[in-house]
Amino acid sequence: MKLFSRKNKPEAVPGEQVVLLIDGMHCTSCGLLIDDELEDLPGVRSATTDVRAGRCVVRLEDNTGADTAALVAAVSAAGDYTARIAD
């Protein structure tokens, strides 16, 4: 099985996305905790956190819109992290 097939790339996933800039992450586990919290929110299709870059791409279900306050709150709920929406 090919892990990085074309259909698994973020560009191939339709729908709205929000990029969060996150401070306080130290390791891969931090990113996984954040992804899990974000993916538990209604309307979130997936969350992919890049710890080295300090950012997370949140993909939303079609036509749901983004509740940015809920996204930022979910990052804080995952641990001692702070997030803001990228410009």
All heavy atoms as an XYZ file, in Angstrom:
636
protein
N       0.833     -1.184      0.000
C       0.000      0.000      0.000
C       0.873      1.242      0.000
O       1.824      1.343      0.753
C      -0.884     -0.008      1.242
C      -1.779      1.176      1.328
S      -2.844      0.970      2.778
C      -2.972      2.648      3.244
N       0.555      2.164     -0.835
C       1.308      3.401     -0.945
C       0.744      4.425      0.041
O      -0.415      4.795     -0.022
C       1.169      3.920     -2.374
C       2.203      4.881     -2.783
C       1.975      5.222     -4.240
C       3.219      5.674     -4.896
N       3.006      6.059     -6.267
N       1.569      4.877      0.995
C       1.087      5.807      2.014
C       0.848      7.209      1.481
O      -0.041      7.914      1.933
C       2.080      5.881      3.170
C       2.187      4.641      4.025
C       3.259      4.828      5.081
C       0.862      4.344      4.681
N       1.654      7.640      0.555
C       1.563      9.010      0.077
C       1.077      9.051     -1.368
O       1.672      9.651     -2.227
C       2.915      9.714      0.203
C       3.364      9.806      1.616
C       4.358      8.988      2.097
C       2.750     10.682      2.482
C       4.762      9.052      3.412
C       3.149     10.754      3.806
C       4.158      9.939      4.279
N      -0.027      8.400     -1.628
C      -0.588      8.431     -2.964
C      -1.173      9.810     -3.243
O      -1.424     10.595     -2.342
C      -1.678      7.367     -3.118
O      -2.789      7.688     -2.331
N      -1.385     10.125     -4.491
C      -1.861     11.447     -4.887
C      -3.163     11.819     -4.182
O      -3.357     12.944     -3.794
C      -2.050     11.497     -6.390
C      -2.510     12.842     -6.880
C      -1.981     13.101     -8.254
N      -2.434     14.349     -8.758
C      -1.800     15.503     -8.576
N      -0.698     15.535     -7.896
N      -2.264     16.616     -9.075
N      -4.063     10.878     -3.991
C      -5.345     11.206     -3.372
C      -5.211     11.530     -1.882
O      -6.106     12.098     -1.293
C      -6.362     10.101     -3.588
C      -6.051      8.808     -2.900
C      -7.121      7.795     -3.227
C      -6.760      6.457     -2.621
N      -7.720      5.434     -2.945
N      -4.095     11.174     -1.243
C      -3.895     11.480      0.164
C      -3.250     12.846      0.401
O      -3.147     13.280      1.531
C      -3.023     10.413      0.833
C      -3.766      9.115      0.997
O      -4.979      9.098      0.972
N      -3.044      8.035      1.144
N      -2.812     13.504     -0.643
C      -2.181     14.808     -0.479
C      -3.233     15.845     -0.121
O      -4.357     15.794     -0.613
C      -1.462     15.230     -1.756
C      -0.217     14.418     -2.016
C       0.529     14.981     -3.191
C       1.788     14.193     -3.451
N       2.487     14.694     -4.621
N      -2.895     16.823      0.719
C      -3.863     17.837      1.132
C      -4.498     18.583     -0.035
O      -5.657     18.934      0.010
C      -3.041     18.787      1.995
C      -1.888     17.986      2.475
C      -1.622     16.960      1.407
N      -3.757     18.826     -1.118
C      -4.298     19.570     -2.250
C      -5.447     18.837     -2.922
O      -6.261     19.446     -3.594
C      -3.201     19.840     -3.288
C      -2.064     20.693     -2.789
C      -1.043     19.900     -1.972
O      -0.976     18.682     -2.102
O      -0.330     20.528     -1.170
N      -5.511     17.523     -2.751
C      -6.541     16.736     -3.428
C      -7.842     16.680     -2.632
O      -8.830     16.165     -3.106
C      -6.030     15.326     -3.675
N      -7.849     17.219     -1.417
C      -9.039     17.162     -0.578
C      -9.849     18.432     -0.777
O      -9.369     19.525     -0.495
C      -8.655     17.018      0.921
C      -9.891     17.000      1.783
C      -7.834     15.766      1.120
N     -11.081     18.324     -1.312
C     -11.894     19.512     -1.522
C     -12.436     20.063     -0.207
O     -12.447     19.365      0.805
C     -13.030     19.013     -2.410
C     -13.148     17.579     -2.054
C     -11.766     17.116     -1.703
N     -12.901     21.279     -0.238
C     -13.508     21.886      0.936
C     -12.658     23.012      1.496
O     -11.510     23.195      1.130
N     -13.262     23.740      2.410
C     -12.595     24.883      3.027
C     -11.532     24.402      4.003
O     -11.657     23.355      4.621
C     -13.623     25.728      3.775
C     -13.057     26.981      4.382
C     -14.097     27.763      5.168
O     -15.278     27.399      5.131
O     -13.693     28.729      5.826
N     -10.473     25.191      4.142
C      -9.461     24.870      5.132
C      -9.057     26.123      5.889
O      -9.174     27.230      5.389
C      -8.250     24.196      4.507
C      -7.410     25.082      3.621
C      -6.224     24.323      3.044
O      -6.258     23.109      2.915
N      -5.190     25.030      2.691
N      -8.623     25.906      7.122
C      -8.161     26.979      7.993
C      -6.769     26.594      8.461
O      -6.531     25.446      8.841
C      -9.095     27.145      9.213
C      -8.561     28.194     10.168
C     -10.500     27.496      8.763
N      -5.847     27.558      8.432
C      -4.489     27.305      8.909
C      -4.319     27.987     10.260
O      -4.595     29.177     10.406
C      -3.441     27.823      7.902
C      -2.031     27.608      8.449
C      -3.608     27.134      6.557
N      -3.882     27.199     11.244
C      -3.626     27.703     12.588
C      -2.129     27.742     12.830
O      -1.409     26.804     12.468
C      -4.259     26.792     13.638
C      -5.761     26.582     13.583
C      -6.166     25.484     14.554
C      -6.471     27.866     13.916
N      -1.652     28.810     13.439
C      -0.263     28.896     13.888
C      -0.264     28.578     15.370
O      -1.011     29.192     16.142
C       0.297     30.289     13.622
C       0.240     30.738     12.161
C       0.749     32.156     12.016
C       1.024     29.786     11.272
N       0.542     27.603     15.783
C       0.475     27.077     17.142
C       1.827     27.199     17.833
O       2.862     26.834     17.266
C       0.036     25.599     17.125
C      -1.316     25.473     16.422
C      -0.024     25.033     18.534
C      -1.757     24.061     16.168
N       1.805     27.711     19.060
C       2.996     27.802     19.897
C       2.889     26.814     21.039
O       1.790     26.514     21.515
C       3.137     29.212     20.483
C       3.416     30.260     19.420
O       4.213     29.974     18.502
O       2.833     31.358     19.499
N       4.045     26.307     21.504
C       4.074     25.438     22.669
C       4.240     23.965     22.366
O       4.316     23.152     23.283
N       4.310     23.589     21.090
C       4.475     22.178     20.738
C       5.957     21.803     20.825
O       6.822     22.589     20.455
C       3.974     21.907     19.318
C       2.501     22.129     19.136
S       1.944     21.654     17.492
C       2.767     22.853     16.456
N       6.216     20.578     21.314
C       7.588     20.129     21.452
C       7.900     18.839     20.702
O       9.047     18.566     20.415
C       7.915     19.926     22.938
C       7.754     21.164     23.738
N       6.612     21.432     24.453
C       8.564     22.228     23.905
C       6.743     22.603     25.050
N       7.910     23.108     24.729
N       6.865     18.049     20.438
C       7.116     16.736     19.839
C       5.904     16.292     19.009
O       4.873     16.959     18.982
C       7.408     15.707     20.925
S       6.029     15.466     22.064
N       6.047     15.151     18.395
C       4.976     14.606     17.564
C       3.727     14.321     18.370
O       2.604     14.500     17.882
C       5.461     13.319     16.871
O       6.643     13.619     16.128
C       4.413     12.773     15.925
N       3.893     13.919     19.615
C       2.732     13.645     20.467
C       1.893     14.903     20.667
O       0.667     14.828     20.737
C       3.172     13.093     21.819
O       3.752     11.833     21.654
N       2.548     16.048     20.775
C       1.816     17.316     20.886
C       0.907     17.498     19.672
O      -0.263     17.846     19.800
C       2.788     18.497     20.972
S       3.812     18.562     22.447
N       1.459     17.260     18.497
C       0.680     17.396     17.274
C      -0.487     16.436     17.216
O      -1.591     16.793     16.790
N      -0.274     15.209     17.669
C      -1.354     14.219     17.662
C      -2.471     14.591     18.633
O      -3.653     14.419     18.330
C      -0.799     12.837     17.990
C       0.141     12.245     16.943
C       0.758     10.952     17.462
C      -0.583     12.018     15.636
N      -2.099     15.117     19.802
C      -3.116     15.565     20.763
C      -3.969     16.685     20.170
O      -5.194     16.694     20.314
C      -2.447     16.054     22.052
C      -1.830     14.992     22.945
C      -1.006     15.645     24.035
C      -2.920     14.119     23.546
N      -3.316     17.616     19.518
C      -4.025     18.738     18.900
C      -4.936     18.244     17.780
O      -6.101     18.639     17.686
C      -3.028     19.802     18.401
C      -2.365     20.470     19.610
C      -3.710     20.822     17.494
C      -1.173     21.333     19.272
N      -4.414     17.362     16.930
C      -5.229     16.801     15.841
C      -6.476     16.126     16.394
O      -7.585     16.315     15.869
C      -4.426     15.788     15.023
C      -3.339     16.429     14.177
O      -3.340     17.670     14.025
O      -2.487     15.680     13.672
N      -6.312     15.334     17.443
C      -7.458     14.620     18.033
C      -8.513     15.588     18.561
O      -9.716     15.384     18.353
C      -7.003     13.692     19.155
C      -6.293     12.451     18.649
O      -6.390     12.163     17.439
O      -5.644     11.778     19.467
N      -8.086     16.627     19.255
C      -9.039     17.625     19.786
C      -9.786     18.314     18.655
O     -11.000     18.497     18.725
C      -8.320     18.671     20.640
C      -7.952     18.212     22.012
C      -9.147     17.981     22.930
O     -10.164     18.687     22.806
O      -9.051     17.085     23.782
N      -9.070     18.712     17.624
C      -9.709     19.417     16.506
C     -10.666     18.502     15.747
O     -11.759     18.918     15.357
C      -8.644     19.984     15.566
C      -7.857     21.167     16.109
C      -6.632     21.447     15.246
C      -8.737     22.410     16.199
N     -10.286     17.256     15.542
C     -11.122     16.332     14.785
C     -12.382     15.928     15.540
O     -13.317     15.420     14.938
C     -10.307     15.115     14.354
C      -9.300     15.471     13.281
C      -8.361     14.341     12.908
O      -8.379     13.286     13.585
O      -7.602     14.515     11.943
N     -12.427     16.173     16.843
C     -13.641     15.914     17.619
C     -14.694     17.005     17.440
O     -15.858     16.809     17.815
C     -13.312     15.778     19.110
C     -12.675     14.439     19.449
O     -12.750     13.513     18.611
O     -12.098     14.328     20.552
N     -14.308     18.142     16.868
C     -15.263     19.241     16.669
C     -16.206     18.924     15.515
O     -15.789     18.350     14.505
C     -14.526     20.543     16.364
C     -13.674     21.137     17.475
C     -12.932     22.365     16.958
C     -14.532     21.495     18.670
N     -17.471     19.306     15.648
C     -18.399     19.101     14.530
C     -17.986     19.953     13.334
O     -17.567     21.103     13.493
C     -19.748     19.560     15.092
C     -19.457     20.300     16.343
C     -18.099     19.932     16.807
N     -18.073     19.368     12.163
C     -17.749     20.089     10.932
C     -16.296     19.997     10.512
O     -15.934     20.452      9.437
N     -15.450     19.386     11.340
C     -14.036     19.238     10.990
C     -13.834     17.881     10.341
O     -14.146     16.846     10.919
C     -13.123     19.387     12.235
C     -11.680     19.058     11.883
C     -13.234     20.783     12.794
N     -13.339     17.895      9.113
C     -13.057     16.654      8.380
C     -11.733     16.060      8.830
O     -11.632     14.869      9.090
C     -13.004     16.945      6.883
C     -12.666     15.723      6.056
C     -12.603     16.035      4.603
N     -13.910     16.493      4.176
C     -14.186     16.924      2.972
N     -13.254     16.973      2.062
N     -15.393     17.321      2.653
N     -10.688     16.904      8.911
C      -9.382     16.406      9.336
C      -8.531     17.569      9.825
O      -8.796     18.727      9.510
C      -8.671     15.687      8.185
O      -8.316     16.614      7.178
N      -7.520     17.216     10.607
C      -6.541     18.197     11.076
C      -5.168     17.564     10.925
O      -4.963     16.410     11.290
C      -6.798     18.555     12.534
N      -4.241     18.326     10.356
C      -2.885     17.841     10.155
C      -1.924     18.866     10.721
O      -1.811     19.971     10.197
C      -2.596     17.621      8.656
O      -3.606     16.770      8.115
C      -1.232     17.001      8.454
N      -1.238     18.491     11.804
C      -0.331     19.397     12.486
C       1.106     19.085     12.105
O       1.527     17.935     12.121
C      -0.494     19.287     14.015
O      -1.850     19.597     14.338
C       0.420     20.235     14.744
N       1.831     20.143     11.769
C       3.266     20.051     11.478
C       3.989     20.721     12.641
O       4.003     21.947     12.746
C       3.578     20.744     10.158
C       5.043     20.631      9.753
O       5.894     20.344     10.619
O       5.328     20.840      8.563
N       4.557     19.912     13.529
C       5.182     20.429     14.753
C       6.368     21.315     14.409
O       6.540     22.386     14.999
C       5.611     19.270     15.675
C       6.355     19.783     16.887
C       4.385     18.473     16.102
N       7.187     20.919     13.470
C       8.376     21.712     13.105
C       8.005     23.078     12.556
O       8.671     24.065     12.841
C       9.224     20.969     12.090
C       9.931     19.787     12.678
C      10.845     19.165     11.673
N      11.479     17.993     12.248
C      12.308     17.225     11.595
N      12.597     17.494     10.337
N      12.855     16.189     12.184
N       6.951     23.133     11.765
C       6.520     24.405     11.181
C       5.665     25.208     12.151
O       5.432     26.401     11.943
C       5.749     24.166      9.890
N       5.148     24.549     13.201
C       4.292     25.231     14.162
C       2.946     25.625     13.589
O       2.393     26.668     13.921
N       2.406     24.765     12.740
C       1.115     25.069     12.119
C       0.262     23.823     11.960
O       0.761     22.710     11.981
C       1.290     25.774     10.779
C       2.066     24.990      9.781
C       2.278     25.722      8.478
N       1.549     25.015      7.447
C       0.942     25.583      6.434
N       0.953     26.863      6.289
N       0.304     24.865      5.555
N      -1.013     24.074     11.792
C      -1.970     22.993     11.596
C      -2.938     23.398     10.493
O      -3.450     24.523     10.493
C      -2.728     22.731     12.898
S      -3.985     21.438     12.735
N      -3.183     22.497      9.577
C      -4.165     22.718      8.526
C      -5.419     21.938      8.909
O      -5.378     20.715      9.069
C      -3.644     22.264      7.149
C      -4.720     22.440      6.086
C      -2.383     23.024      6.777
N      -6.516     22.672      9.082
C      -7.793     22.069      9.463
C      -8.695     22.094      8.240
O      -8.972     23.163      7.693
C      -8.453     22.847     10.622
C      -9.771     22.202     11.012
C      -7.516     22.939     11.811
N      -9.125     20.922      7.804
C     -10.037     20.829      6.655
C     -11.452     20.637      7.176
O     -11.691     19.786      8.036
C      -9.618     19.670      5.766
C      -8.358     20.033      5.012
C      -7.780     18.889      4.219
N      -6.436     19.243      3.806
C      -5.376     19.197      4.594
N      -5.491     18.797      5.838
N      -4.185     19.549      4.161
N     -12.359     21.445      6.645
C     -13.739     21.449      7.117
C     -14.649     20.705      6.150
O     -14.353     20.614      4.951
C     -14.221     22.887      7.278
C     -13.358     23.771      8.181
C     -13.816     25.208      8.110
C     -13.390     23.265      9.597
N     -15.735     20.193      6.684
C     -16.758     19.584      5.841
C     -17.311     20.662      4.914
O     -17.282     21.850      5.231
C     -17.898     19.019      6.693
C     -17.485     17.906      7.616
C     -17.141     16.620      6.890
O     -17.585     16.427      5.740
O     -16.414     15.810      7.478
N     -17.827     20.244      3.783
C     -18.392     21.188      2.820
C     -19.528     21.994      3.423
O     -20.369     21.458      4.146
C     -18.893     20.448      1.578
C     -17.750     19.784      0.830
O     -16.604     20.276      0.918
O     -18.002     18.771      0.158
N     -19.538     23.278      3.173
C     -20.606     24.202      3.559
C     -20.848     24.312      5.064
O     -21.960     24.581      5.492
C     -21.925     23.812      2.871
C     -21.784     23.776      1.366
O     -21.141     24.651      0.784
N     -22.362     22.790      0.737
N     -19.837     24.098      5.891
C     -20.043     24.232      7.325
C     -19.550     25.568      7.855
O     -20.006     26.013      8.892
C     -19.329     23.113      8.115
O     -17.931     23.166      7.827
C     -19.897     21.762      7.799
N     -18.613     26.193      7.162
C     -18.039     27.439      7.667
C     -17.101     27.140      8.815
O     -17.084     26.048      9.366
N     -16.325     28.133      9.180
C     -15.321     27.928     10.221
C     -15.685     28.694     11.478
O     -15.890     29.901     11.438
C     -13.962     28.382      9.712
N     -15.801     27.997     12.596
C     -15.948     28.641     13.894
C     -14.530     28.747     14.450
O     -14.050     27.851     15.147
C     -16.851     27.815     14.805
C     -17.054     28.459     16.166
O     -16.484     29.549     16.406
O     -17.768     27.875     16.986
N     -13.858     29.839     14.107
C     -12.447     29.974     14.453
C     -12.217     29.999     15.957
O     -11.207     29.493     16.432
C     -11.836     31.220     13.788
O     -12.594     32.371     14.151
C     -11.821     31.071     12.276
N     -13.157     30.553     16.712
C     -13.011     30.565     18.175
C     -12.999     29.142     18.728
O     -12.229     28.825     19.639
C     -14.123     31.380     18.810
N     -13.823     28.255     18.174
C     -13.860     26.866     18.615
C     -12.569     26.137     18.254
O     -12.080     25.310     19.031
C     -15.058     26.146     18.009
N     -12.004     26.453     17.087
C     -10.747     25.834     16.682
C      -9.621     26.229     17.636
O      -8.858     25.378     18.103
C     -10.386     26.228     15.246
C     -11.347     25.776     14.151
C     -10.899     26.339     12.805
C     -11.460     24.269     14.093
N      -9.535     27.514     17.936
C      -8.495     28.014     18.847
C      -8.695     27.425     20.242
O      -7.733     27.010     20.902
C      -8.488     29.553     18.871
C      -7.591     30.092     19.972
C      -8.052     30.100     17.509
N      -9.931     27.346     20.706
C     -10.229     26.778     22.025
C      -9.860     25.301     22.096
O      -9.367     24.824     23.123
C     -11.698     26.975     22.370
N     -10.077     24.565     21.010
C      -9.743     23.142     20.989
C      -8.237     22.929     21.108
O      -7.791     21.999     21.774
C     -10.265     22.491     19.709
N      -7.451     23.806     20.494
C      -5.990     23.703     20.606
C      -5.572     23.917     22.052
O      -4.760     23.168     22.602
C      -5.293     24.704     19.658
C      -3.795     24.750     19.944
C      -5.555     24.335     18.206
N      -6.143     24.910     22.713
C      -5.830     25.166     24.125
C      -6.275     24.013     25.015
O      -5.610     23.686     25.998
C      -6.500     26.457     24.588
O      -5.957     27.559     23.905
N      -7.396     23.375     24.672
C      -7.905     22.249     25.457
C      -7.000     21.030     25.353
O      -7.009     20.171     26.236
C      -9.318     21.890     25.005
N      -6.205     20.949     24.294
C      -5.318     19.800     24.098
C      -4.121     19.834     25.040
O      -3.470     18.820     25.264
C      -4.851     19.743     22.649
N      -3.818     20.996     25.591
C      -2.659     21.121     26.484
C      -2.253     22.572     26.615
O      -3.043     23.479     26.390
N      -0.998     22.787     26.937
C      -0.487     24.140     27.149
C      -0.019     24.740     25.819
O       1.169     25.011     25.617
C       0.663     24.099     28.160
C       1.052     25.471     28.659
O       0.216     26.393     28.553
O       2.191     25.635     29.139
N      -0.970     24.917     24.912
C      -0.686     25.426     23.573
C      -1.503     26.679     23.322
O      -2.596     26.828     23.864
C      -1.034     24.388     22.498
C      -0.529     23.007     22.794
C      -1.409     21.993     23.110
C       0.829     22.730     22.780
C      -0.963     20.713     23.391
C       1.294     21.457     23.062
C       0.392     20.447     23.362
O       0.849     19.194     23.654
N      -0.977     27.559     22.491
C      -1.725     28.728     22.055
C      -1.794     28.711     20.542
O      -0.844     28.280     19.874
C      -1.086     30.045     22.532
O       0.259     30.110     22.053
C      -1.092     30.141     24.043
N      -2.914     29.157     20.006
C      -3.107     29.145     18.561
C      -3.704     30.462     18.109
O      -4.384     31.150     18.858
C      -4.021     27.996     18.164
N      -3.429     30.785     16.859
C      -4.062     31.923     16.201
C      -4.249     31.566     14.730
O      -3.560     30.699     14.201
C      -3.234     33.189     16.371
C      -1.887     33.161     15.701
C      -1.047     34.404     16.057
N       0.154     34.496     15.290
C       1.253     33.787     15.482
N       1.285     32.892     16.427
N       2.306     33.945     14.713
N      -5.199     32.215     14.121
C      -5.479     31.967     12.708
C      -4.407     32.649     11.868
O      -4.071     33.808     12.096
C      -6.879     32.515     12.323
C      -7.956     31.951     13.257
C      -7.190     32.230     10.868
C      -8.085     30.467     13.248
N      -3.849     31.922     10.896
C      -2.838     32.482     10.007
C      -3.504     33.499      9.074
O      -4.644     33.324      8.676
C      -2.167     31.385      9.209
N      -2.766     34.520      8.743
C      -3.277     35.546      7.812
C      -3.277     35.060      6.399
O      -2.536     34.296      5.958
C      -2.427     36.813      7.890
C      -2.537     37.455      9.281
O      -3.582     37.293      9.916
O      -1.559     38.086      9.699
